[in-house]
Amino acid sequence: MAFQFRFQKLLEHRKHLVRQAQIELAQALAQVQDLQDRITAVEQRIRDLRTHLAARQRHGVSVAEFLSMQEHLGGLEQQLLNLKGQLKGAERQAAVRREALVEKEREAKKLERLEEIDHERFRNDTKKKEQKFLDESARANFQRSAPTPGDATD
């Protein structure tokens, strides 16, 4: 008889939940990375615009063009603030997903450990049954081969 873990379906379900939590964490981390990339791009655009504005000011720039560039710069800075706010939210979400993954892994590990314990008990019980069978077989063989008191041939 083969070992059958009594909570096998539950263990499989818990492992499925771990895989699902890993996917959700990966998605949350990808969102964090995407926001970080977007922030870096906006910061670079702000630096470039400031450099361009400074160069234009050295050579003379009209008030309208200056105000237009300042307005554009203000829009980029607002966009940067919005992205940083989104990043904080995404980082919080990633932390929540990470904790959920850790908890799901912990639950699955408990069942895996229980499976190990049950499997060890099964092996020990099987060894005891085999040993008992061998002992009974040896005793039966000994009793058949041992001379009975009336079999003496003198």
N, C-alpha and C positions, 0 to 999 in steps of 0.2 A: 504494500500500500504506500503510495507516494504522499509526501507532505503536502497538506492543503492548509494555507493560512486562513484562519477564520475571518479575518478582516481584509481580505485581498481586494475586494471591490472598493472598500473605503480607502485603502492605500492607493489604489490606482486613481481614484477621484482626487485625493490629496496631491498626488504627483501632477495630475492635470492642472489643479489650481496653482501649483508652483510654477508650472510652465506658463500659464496664463499671466501670473503676476510678473514673471520675468519679461514677458512681452510688453506688459503695461509699463513696467519700469523703463524698458528700452525706449518705448515711445516717449515717455516723459523726459528722459535724458536727451533724446533727439530734439525735442522741442526746446529744451534749455540750450542745446548747442546751436540750434537755428537762431534763437533770439540773441545769443552771444555774437554770432556771426553778423546778424543784422545790426546790432549795436556797434560793432567794430566798423562796419561799412558806413554807418551814419556818422560816427566819430571822424572817420577819414574824410568824408564829404565836408564836414564842418571845418576840419583843418585846412582842406584844400580851398574852401570858399574864403576862409579868413586870410590865407596866403594870397589868394587872387585879389581879394578886396584891398589888402595892404599894398600890393603891387600897383593896383589901379589908382589908389590914393596918392602914391608917390608921383604918378604921371598925370594926375589930375582926373577927376571924375565928376560927373554932373550930380547935382543933388538928387535928382530923380533916380539915377542909376544907383547911387549910394543907398538911398532909402529902399530901393527894390532889393538890393543885396542884403541889407540889414533885415528886411522882412523875411526873405528867404532863409537867412541864417536863423532868425527867430523860429521859423517853422521847423527847421531841422533840429534845433535845440528842444522844441516841444515834442517832436517825434522821438528824440532820444530819451526824454523823460518818460514818455509813454512806454517805450520799449523796456526801459529799466524797471518800470512798474510791472510789466508783463513778465519780465525775467524773474523778479522776486516771487510772483505767483507761481510760475513754472517750477522754480526751485523748491518752493513749499510742496507743490504737488509731487515732485520727484521724491522728496523726503518721505511723504506719506506713502507713496508706492514702494519705496525701499523698505519701510517698516512693515508694510503689508507682506512683502516678499519674505522678509525675515521670519515673520510670524507663521506664514504658510510653510516655509521650510522647516521650522521648529515642529509644527504639527506632523508633517510627513516623517521627520526623523523619529518622532516618538513611535509612530506606527512601524517604521522600519526596525527600530530596536525591539519592539514587541514581537515582530516577525522573527528576528534573530533568536530571541529567548524561546519562543514557541518551537522553532526549528531545532534548537539544541535539545529541548525537552523531548521532542519527537525522536531525535537520534538516540538519546539515552533510553527512552522507553523501548525503542526498536532493538537496541543492543541487549537490554534486559530480557526481552521476549525471546530473542535468538539464543541467548545464553541458557535460559530456562528450558527451551526446546532441546538444546544440545545436552543439557544435564539429564533431562528426562529420557532422551534417546540413549545416552550412555548407561543410565541406570537400567533401562529395559534390556539393553544388550547384555549387561553384566548379569542380570537376573536370569536371562535365557541361557547363558553359557555356564552359569554356576551349577555345579552338581547338586541335585536334591538329595536329602538324606536317604531315600530309598533306592537311589541309583548306584549304590556302592557295589562294585563287582569284585568280590574277594574270592 
